[in-house]
Amino acid sequence: MSPFLTRITWLKPLTALLFVTVLGAQSSPAPVSVTERLDTPQARVIVATLRPHMPIVAKGGHATHRVLVYLDDGAMTRKEGEQSTSIQFRRGDVRWRPSSGAYISENTTDHPVRILEIDLKGPPTHAAAVTQLDPAVVDGKHYKVEFENEHVRVLRIHYGPHEKGARHEHLLNRVVVYLNDQAGGAADDARIAGAALHAEENDSDRAADRIAVELK
């Protein structure tokens, strides 16, 4: 056999191997995937899924303030400049994340972690809203203020099986995140709700848990 043909015969499998290697590298998963849930004049809601042990380099930082609702148990690190912090969280935890410069974050658990992010599109557009039928005042058993600042108020809502709440009023638009299956939505759903005057009731045999982020 010609030496030239022998060389070609050896090169074919090598070329195929290089092609598969390059193709595999090109199809490697990104460290984070984003699914859009809602887009309103006040906020954009996404779910970011962070793959384990893959640093996410945000060179441009994050220009907007955000409310983060963790949909999975997990742990993360976040580094801004020389400062590094570790964060542990459980499903249903909520945090406020102000706008920031460049940072690097990493999911340090061994499984993907989902974070529902509510990105605020601008400064508050409403004056302080006050009602005598504030749910956290008239029905503190079912509505508790998780935290509040000039941009949002976050309510944690819990109804036991077959519990009925007091009549109350919502003055602001709010993003409602469902933490388990219930009459209003399935677990992990996010919906926008507006002003309302009503009483709520959980007519199921299971507890109903939600997070409501009021947009000021």
Secondary structure by P-SEA (a helix, b strand, c coil): ccaaaaaaaaaaaaaaaaaaaaaaaaaccccbbbbbccccccbbbbbbbbcccbbbbccccccccbbbbbccccccccccccbbbbbbbcccbbbbbcccccccccccccbbbbbbcccccccccccccccccccccccccccccccccccbbbbbbbbccccccccccccbbbbbbbcccccccccccccccccccccccccccbbbbbbbbbcc
